[in-house]
Amino acid sequence: MEAEIEDLHLQIEDFSKAKGALEEQVSRLQREKNEVQSRLEEDQEDLNELMKKHKAAVAQASRDLGQINDLQSQLEDAQKEKQELQEKLQGLQSQLEFLEQTMVDKSLVSRQEAKIRELETRLEFERTQVKRLESLATRLKENMEKLTEERDQRTAAENREKEQNKRLQRQLGHLFFGVP
């Protein structure tokens, strides 16, 4: 009987040690779970912030694209007008040369010269406008490319965050349920 009691005491002692080890393991797993949960929440906040930035960048890119299209249309119109003015100027210069050769009235020649100067001034203005519009279109295209690159980087970061979240969720599943 004493041997049985001694055996029971040994079993109780073994159970107490096993219980202490299990409680320690549960405590450690709870701390790990809390750490993983905290990281998961932080990652979710980061992901939400990235999504806001991504949406804002897409909206800005859309506005820039609309502006580029408008500027492109203005540029085409300005180039057409420039071509028309150049043709008109050439016609007037031809008329002037003809008039000068045929020695027409000086007042008519003066009026034609004034008209030519006016057209040359308008042509120079149109050239300046075309250069300005081309410069603006170039800047907008560069901004568009930059925004597209930032969007691609954000998308890649979001994908990395999603993969990290999936890994953390799998780890949580392993920690709590022992599910592979």
C-alpha positions in Angstrom: 0.0 0.0 0.0 2.9 2.3 0.8 4.3 1.7 -2.6 1.0 2.6 -4.2 0.9 5.9 -2.2 4.5 6.6 -3.1 3.6 5.9 -6.8 0.6 8.2 -6.5 2.8 11.0 -5.0 5.2 10.6 -7.9 2.4 10.8 -10.5 1.0 13.9 -8.7 4.4 15.5 -8.8 4.8 14.6 -12.5 1.3 16.0 -13.2 2.2 19.2 -11.3 5.4 19.6 -13.4 3.6 18.9 -16.6 0.8 21.4 -15.6 3.4 24.1 -14.8 5.2 23.5 -18.1 1.8 23.7 -20.0 0.8 26.9 -18.2 4.2 28.4 -19.0 3.7 27.4 -22.7 0.2 28.8 -22.7 1.5 32.1 -21.3 4.3 32.2 -23.9 1.8 31.4 -26.7 -0.6 34.1 -25.4 2.3 36.7 -25.5 3.2 35.6 -29.0 -0.5 35.8 -30.1 -0.7 39.4 -28.6 2.4 40.4 -30.5 1.2 39.0 -33.8 -2.2 40.6 -33.3 -0.6 43.9 -32.6 1.6 43.6 -35.7 -1.5 42.6 -37.7 -3.4 45.7 -36.6 -0.4 47.9 -37.4 -0.1 46.3 -40.8 -3.8 46.8 -41.4 -3.5 50.5 -40.5 -0.5 50.8 -42.9 -2.5 49.1 -45.6 -5.5 51.4 -45.1 -3.2 54.4 -45.4 -1.6 53.0 -48.5 -5.0 52.5 -50.0 -6.0 56.1 -49.3 -2.8 57.3 -51.0 -3.3 55.0 -53.9 -6.8 56.3 -54.5 -5.7 59.9 -54.3 -2.9 59.2 -56.8 -5.3 57.5 -59.2 -7.7 60.5 -58.9 -4.8 62.9 -59.6 -3.6 60.8 -62.5 -7.1 60.9 -64.0 -7.3 64.7 -63.6 -3.8 65.1 -65.1 -4.7 62.9 -68.1 -7.8 65.0 -68.7 -5.6 68.2 -68.6 -3.1 66.6 -70.9 -5.8 65.8 -73.4 -7.2 69.4 -73.2 -3.7 70.8 -73.7 -3.1 68.4 -76.6 -6.2 69.7 -78.3 -5.2 73.3 -77.6 -1.8 72.6 -79.0 -3.2 71.1 -82.2 -5.5 74.1 -82.6 -2.6 76.5 -82.1 -0.5 74.6 -84.7 -3.3 74.8 -87.2 -3.7 78.5 -86.6 0.1 78.9 -86.9 0.1 77.1 -90.3 -2.8 79.3 -91.5 -1.0 82.4 -90.4 2.2 81.3 -92.1 0.3 80.7 -95.3 -1.4 84.0 -95.1 2.0 85.7 -94.4 3.5 84.1 -97.4 0.6 85.2 -99.5 0.9 88.8 -98.3 4.7 88.8 -98.8 4.2 87.6 -102.4 1.6 90.4 -102.9 4.0 92.9 -101.4 6.9 91.8 -103.7 4.6 91.9 -106.7 3.3 95.4 -105.7 6.8 96.7 -105.1 7.9 95.3 -108.5 5.0 97.0 -110.3 5.5 100.2 -108.3 2.0 100.5 -106.9 0.8 103.3 -104.8 2.9 103.8 -101.6 -0.1 103.9 -99.3 -1.2 100.5 -100.5 2.4 99.2 -99.9 2.5 100.7 -96.5 -0.9 99.1 -95.5 0.4 95.7 -96.8 3.6 96.1 -94.8 1.7 97.0 -91.7 -0.5 94.0 -92.2 2.5 91.8 -92.7 4.1 93.2 -89.4 0.8 92.5 -87.6 0.7 88.9 -89.0 4.4 88.4 -88.1 3.6 89.6 -84.5 0.6 87.3 -84.3 2.8 84.4 -85.7 5.5 85.1 -83.1 2.8 85.1 -80.4 1.4 81.8 -81.6 4.9 80.3 -81.6 5.3 81.4 -78.0 1.9 79.9 -77.1 2.8 76.6 -78.9 6.1 76.4 -77.0 4.4 77.2 -73.7 1.7 74.5 -74.3 4.4 72.0 -75.4 6.3 72.7 -72.2 3.2 72.3 -70.1 2.2 69.1 -71.8 5.7 67.7 -71.2 5.6 68.6 -67.5 2.2 67.0 -67.2 3.4 63.9 -68.9 6.3 63.7 -66.6 4.0 64.1 -63.6 1.8 61.4 -65.0 4.8 59.0 -65.4 5.9 59.9 -61.8 2.4 59.2 -60.4 2.1 56.0 -62.4 5.5 54.9 -60.9 4.3 55.8 -57.4 1.1 53.9 -58.0 3.0 50.9 -59.1 5.3 51.1 -56.0 2.2 51.4 -53.8 0.6 48.5 -55.4 3.7 46.4 -54.9 3.8 47.5 -51.2 0.2 46.6 -50.8 0.8 43.2 -52.3 3.8 42.7 -49.9 1.6 43.8 -47.0 -1.2 41.3 -48.0 1.3 38.5 -48.2 2.7 39.4 -44.8 -0.8 39.5 -43.4 -1.5 36.1 -44.8 1.6 34.7 -43.3 0.8 36.2 -39.9 -2.7 34.8 -40.1 -1.3 31.4 -40.9 1.1 31.7 -37.9 -1.9 32.7 -35.7 -3.7 29.6 -36.9 -0.7 27.4 -36.1 -0.3 29.0 -32.7 -3.9 28.6 -31.6 -5.2 25.6 -33.4 -2.1 23.7 -34.5 -3.5 23.9 -38.1 -0.8 23.6 -40.8 
